[in-house]
Amino acid sequence: VQLQASGGGWVQAGGSLRLSCTGSGLPSKNYSLGWFRQAPGKEREFVASINRSGYRKEYADSVKGRFTISRNNAENTMWLQMTSLNPEDTGVYYCAAKWGPQYHVWGRGTQVTVSS
């Protein structure tokens, strides 16, 4: 099972970015996908998650109303639409999958840099 995040880049505060996460070898069973991020000198933190059907979405308080998570199971792809970005959103963004209690499949991250 592999996950690959892409779509990161540099953007000015107030701008938008759309991250993508493409998976291969994912199981046909029910699994959730999530986005996490890690800022320099900080621990990795949860950003958003989505269940297989797409009806259950959860967001960190810091991104609610600004970020939208979505997925297409047929394409094995997940997205994170990020708007109203601010410098605190800077970090490496990772996508992950789980079909148990913990996320256990992680992709390589993509760097997001927001300048003020």
QUIVEN-V925144 format. One line per field, one symbol per residue. ss: DSSP state (h for helix, s for strand, l for the rest). psi: psi as a letter, one per 20 degrees, with the letter a starting at -180 (. if undefined). burial: I if it has 24 or more other ideal C-beta (glycine too) atoms within 12 Angstrom, else O. A space follows every 50 residues. Layout:
BEGIN
ss = ???
psi = ???
burial = ???
END
This chain:
BEGIN
ss = lsssssllssssllllsssssssslllllllsssssssllllllssssss llllllssslllllllsssssshhhlssssssllllhhhlssssssssll llllsslslssssssl
psi = pqqoqrirapqqpiaqqoqqopqqjqrirpqqqrprqoqpjrqpqqgqrp rghihoqqqqhiipihqpqrqohhjlqqqopprlqrhiipappqqqqqka hqpjpqrqrpppppq.
burial = OOIIIIIIOOIOOOOOIIIIIIIOOIOOOOIIIIIIIOOOOOOOOIIIII OIOOOOIOIIOOIOOIIIIIIOOOOIIIIIIIOOIIOOIIIIIIIIIIOO OOIOIIIOIIIIIIOO
END
